[in-house]
Amino acid sequence: MHMQKEREFQTPDIYLSAAITILLNTEPSYKVLNGKTFFCFLATDELYRAMSLYNSGIEINAIDFSGVVKRLRGEAITRRSGGQHG
């Protein structure tokens, strides 16, 4: 079965990534380019809806948000310093 490569949205913005992670209940994958970690999500209608909600100031639970930001930052640092890839 031939699988078509899914389109991917990549961003270095940890706050946007945390909001997407919470709003879509999905984890990003990671890419390190030129020493910078990018958070990658499938480019879907739901993704663009979540980004629109975030940009229009949807309320997100602050404790959840800060927890996800910390976790994503840890993942980004681990990958940037040559830890896991994925």
Residue pairs with C-beta under 8 A, 6 or more apart in sequence:
6 42
6 43
7 42
7 43
8 40
8 41
8 42
8 43
9 40
9 41
9 42
9 43
9 47
10 31
10 38
10 39
10 40
11 17
11 38
11 39
12 36
12 37
12 38
12 39
13 39
14 39
14 69
14 72
14 73
14 76
15 69
16 51
16 54
17 28
17 39
17 41
17 72
18 65
18 68
18 69
18 72
19 50
19 53
19 54
19 58
19 60
19 65
20 26
20 28
20 39
20 41
20 47
20 50
20 51
20 54
21 27
21 28
21 68
21 72
22 60
22 61
22 64
22 65
22 68
23 50
23 53
23 54
23 58
23 60
24 41
24 46
24 47
24 50
26 41
28 39
28 40
28 41
28 72
29 39
29 40
29 41
29 86
30 37
30 38
30 39
30 40
30 75
30 76
30 79
30 85
30 86
31 37
31 38
31 40
32 38
32 79
32 80
32 85
35 80
36 80
37 75
37 76
37 77
37 79
37 80
39 72
39 76
41 47
54 60
78 84
79 85
